[in-house]
Amino acid sequence: MVSENLKNALRITTGFVEIFFICGLVYGWGAFDYILKEESVYQELCEEKSESGNVTVNCEAQDTIYVSFFLII
């Protein structure tokens, strides 16, 4: 039979492991989203507008794909 102290230690350990992996995904998403945009993933969905030499990009479709990807994960 497994002792109560060992059960508690396993619960705490698995809790820390779960928090490590889940929070890494949630809090790391902002950086991952930035990297995807820098690498021009789904860039073909964006619309470019030129205004006096400045190029602004409307990427609502790209952001929608990223949000959908985050929700699936």
N, C-alpha and C positions, 0 to 999 in steps of 0.2 A: 504494500500500500504506500502511496506517495504521501509524504509529510505535508502538512499545511504550509510550512515555510517555503518548501519547494514550489508548491502551487502558486503562492503569492509572488515568488520571484519570477516564475514563468509568465504570470499575468502582467507584471510590470515590464518585463523584457519585451514581450510581444506588443504591449501598448506603445513602448518607445519606438519599436521597429515600424509599427503602423503609422505613427505620427511622422516619423522620418520620411517615409515614402509618400504619404498623402500630402503633407505640407510641402514637400519638395515640388510636387506637381502644381499645387495651387499657387504657391508663392513664386515659383520659378516660371510661371506662364508668361508674365509680363516681359521677361527677358527673352523667352523663346519666341513670343509674338514679334518682338523687335527684330530678332534674327531672321525670322521668316520674311518680314517686310524688306530687310536689307538685302536678302538673297533673291528678292523679286519672285517669290512663290505666289502664284495666282495673280501676277502683275497684269496679265492680259485682260483682267476684269475691270481694271481701273480706267478712268477717263481723265485725260490730261487737258488742262486749260492754260493757255498762255495769256498773261496779262502784263504788259509793259516789260517784257524780258523775264519776268518771274513765272516759273511753271508751278502751278498748283495741281495736285492730283486728288481726285475724288475716288476713294476706294471703299465705298460702302459695301459693295459686293464682296470685296476681298475680306473686309472685317467680318462680314456675315459668315463667310466660310470658316474663318478662324474661330469665331464664337461657336459655331456648330461643331467644329473639331474639338474644342475644349469641352463642350457639353457631352460629347460621346465618350471622351476619356473619363 
